[in-house]
Amino acid sequence: MNFGSAVPTVEVTDLKDDDFLLDVREDDEWQAGHAEGALHIPISEFVARYGELTEAAPQDARVHVICRSGGRSAQVAMYLVQQGIDAVNVDGGMQVWAAVGRPVVNDEGRPGFVL
């Protein structure tokens, strides 16, 4: 099976509040602001920490992968699809997430921002 360059994507506006979200941005980006309830595994550590995803994700749940603008998350989503996981890239990433008014919080749970 050849996926080519086509990564399954989803629009931020189509996400539901209980969708499982994986944030693959680096620590400084995460600390500035992230989606509440998201799982954070930086792309630079992703392969080594892959087990954290399989433990945290609900059984058979779709994994929605997000980064700042969609580039890094597309790479991780493709990797997950190749592992047999139902994964999609969140188009436009956290920039679009914030732009459409979705909540962004910092590590203290206060309003955050997207780096």
C-alpha atoms as one frame of an Amber mdcrd trajectory, in Angstrom:
protein
   0.000   0.000   0.000   1.433   3.351  -1.009   0.179   6.413   0.838   2.217
   8.756  -1.337   2.178  12.224   0.164  -1.517  12.143   1.029  -1.906  12.407
   4.773  -5.470  12.195   6.079  -6.419  15.607   7.461  -9.202  17.108   9.525
 -10.220  20.728   9.970  -9.985  22.285  13.445 -13.644  23.255  13.178 -14.600
  19.574  12.722 -12.967  18.465  15.986 -15.208  17.544  18.889 -14.356  18.369
  22.501 -13.705  14.719  23.366 -11.500  13.926  20.348  -8.075  12.562  21.314
  -5.424  15.182  20.505  -1.667  14.572  20.251   0.515  17.715  20.282   3.962
  17.116  18.752   5.419  20.616  19.236   8.533  21.195  21.325   8.468  21.940
  25.057   8.701  25.741  24.777   5.770  25.825  22.356   3.697  23.536  24.580
   4.422  25.586  27.710   3.352  28.831  26.009  -0.037  27.396  25.138  -1.770
  24.177  24.159  -5.168  22.577  23.857  -6.453  21.450  27.230  -6.412  17.682
  27.583  -3.977  17.089  24.718  -1.176  14.552  25.070   2.237  16.148  24.539
   5.052  14.180  22.911   7.543  16.392  21.029   8.350  15.176  17.509  12.049
  15.133  18.461  11.287  12.439  21.090   8.333  10.781  19.394   9.764   7.438
  18.328  11.407   6.901  21.737   8.190   7.826  23.577   5.757   6.095  21.209
   4.593   3.782  24.009   3.147   6.768  25.891   0.742   7.320  23.013  -0.410
   3.720  22.867  -0.985   3.756  26.646  -2.832   7.092  26.692  -4.997   6.806
  23.591  -8.409   5.238  24.102  -8.719   1.844  22.406  -9.554   2.234  18.707
  -9.793   6.019  19.055  -8.699   8.225  16.180  -5.536  10.172  17.014  -5.697
  13.835  15.931  -2.116  15.064  15.542  -1.422  18.786  15.889   1.624  21.070
  15.754   2.016  24.794  15.060   0.924  24.847  11.426   0.566  21.239  10.245
   4.002  20.233   8.939   5.421  18.240  11.834   2.047  16.762  12.694   1.678
  15.527   9.101   4.939  13.583   9.493   3.795  12.016  12.764   0.322  11.248
  11.410   1.897   9.461   8.430   4.152   7.470  10.769   1.151   6.454  12.896
  -0.880   5.418   9.835   2.050   3.231   8.790   1.908   1.621  12.268  -1.736
   0.761  11.661  -3.150   3.532  13.878  -6.148   5.612  12.809  -4.428   9.010
  12.756  -5.203  12.309  11.060  -3.348  15.587  10.744  -5.085  18.699  12.112
  -4.951  21.114   9.189  -3.393  24.470  10.073  -2.384  23.311  13.547  -2.488
  25.415  16.687  -2.414  28.632  14.642  -5.850  27.826  13.231  -6.965  26.359
  16.590  -6.345  29.726  18.264  -7.657  31.736  15.295 -11.073  30.058  15.420
 -11.338  30.732  19.140 -10.574  27.302  20.573  -9.162  27.591  24.113  -5.387
  27.691  24.542  -3.950  27.149  28.042  -0.491  27.187  29.577   0.942  24.686
  32.067  -0.828  26.447  34.947  -4.174  26.152  33.174  -4.303  29.895  32.510
  -4.925  31.378  29.063  -1.913  30.743  26.861  -0.788  31.653  23.371   0.629
  29.932  20.307   4.327  30.507  19.644
